[in-house]
Amino acid sequence: MTGFPVKLYIYDLSKGLARQMSMQFIGKQIDGVWHTSVVYNGTEYYYGAGVQTSIPGRTHHGQPLEVVDMGESSLPEDVVLEYIESLKDIYRPENYDLFMNNCNNFTQDLCQFLVGKDIPTHITGLPQEVLQTPFGQMMRPMIEQSLRPITTAPAVPAPVRHPTFAPATPSRQRVLYVTSASQLEDLIKTNHCVSVFFTSSTCGPCRIAYPKYDELAEKYSGKCIFVKVDINQAYDISQRWQITATPTFHTFIDGEKLDDWKGASPPTLESNINVLIQIAYPPHPHRRLSLPNILGTSSHPITYTRIPPLDKILAKLATAGIKDQILLRVVKFITERQAHGACEAALPDLNMWAAFVREQIQGGAPSDGLFPIIDIFRVAAIDGRVGSWFAEESDFKTLRSVIKFASDDEKPYQVRLVTLQLLCNLFTSHLFVPHLYQELGPELSQLATSSLLDAHSNVRLAASSLAFNITAYGQRRRAEAAEEVLDSISVELLAAMIEGIGREAESAQTLSRLLTALGLLLYCAPNMQDSELFAICNSLEAREVVKAKKSEFIALKALCDEVMLLLALP
């Protein structure tokens, strides 16, 4: 598949002074004070006053001294943009540090994700090279003070590119711009709920309605397709729909026109769009219920952040004959992240790490050697950048290998435990979770369902955490975008959760997570009365199973009552 070229732009912030004077001042030849950025799909991305964008070569740094071809990225554009958005949590303006967390750390992470390559080491290693000299350490505050206004200056904005005709997704722009009648008709026919704003470049009143329309498009993203049509550029549309004045609005449900009106009044626009949404999505009967224990639970994923004694693990692996430089690099990444935060922890080569993990599994390494390797993987996956990388690995081959290995009943239970915890930690990546359902649904379902019935209580607790993470994400997508993402795994998972609830007699924490997960899976499920989910609940007598737990676990009585309400009112 043809991808977008990825270029590394290299600038010298010293404008040649470092090459001329570095030997004199610090006793070491420095060829430049390097600043880098990444150009992808016509936009230059760099880190300064946060993650910034610009027209390529039009930043305040001027023209690059060198342009390095990093290769091509075949990743979907919306995936790349979502990853860059996730990096903004790490590369905040206040986190910028000229020596420890700078533009080159950002471009290293982005290039690793896009093409799996590192930027040149003479660039990433420059700060430490300077700080290793006595004069460099002494001059650090002065250097930072003098260069900060340069490195964190405002950007020259990149050109705004209107999205082309394409299905709406959460990561795309919220309003689609359509220029042909066939495109518009196809959108109306193939989407449940559509709003069309007929405007024109010469329409002054239309500008009054633009902010409210964009705001509503953001608010109802995933529920309704919002379209703008400039009739000056789409004459065939104005003829086909008989548009004689702008602004004009039409709304549609399942291809049939619901309403139309003229005028730029923002209150009228908001009121009519709210009516459209209410008719398109009538309130679910579950919304009448008070469910504070289920819906009041934090939707943040449950993660396992405990860091084991890494030195002892490395020594144990060395005794078993398992040695590799990538092990040391991943451990270094974990320790630096723990000590200094994600900002100052450079990602290791995840290509090498993935290959190493697969090699150990496929090479028949002993289970007591693989358990600590997967545990190191678990800790590294706390960083969302790691999960994002594995979200784009070809065929998920590393995670498939790990899950398959852990699903073997003859393997020690510790392997299954840390694999479940690893999967929980991967939920920290916004990119990984959607792929989790689309690509790994069957394997994930098999591991989770068998683990919920495991003899070891800590395995059941980890499995219940994974079940909660799965259903919490599914519930968020159902609420935010009217999207069902659990179809491929919900039936098996539901049956296992009901059986797990019935069997759990030791851990109130495990039972609480299972009950909450069951409630989230059922809450506002579409067509519940006729669905397979409700049929399974009836056949497994789910209401009676939950009712029996009320007397066994008194502290969970209110939670049990809420789940029983959902089961009684599909």
Disulfide bonds with the S-S distance in Angstrom:
Cys203-Cys206 2.26
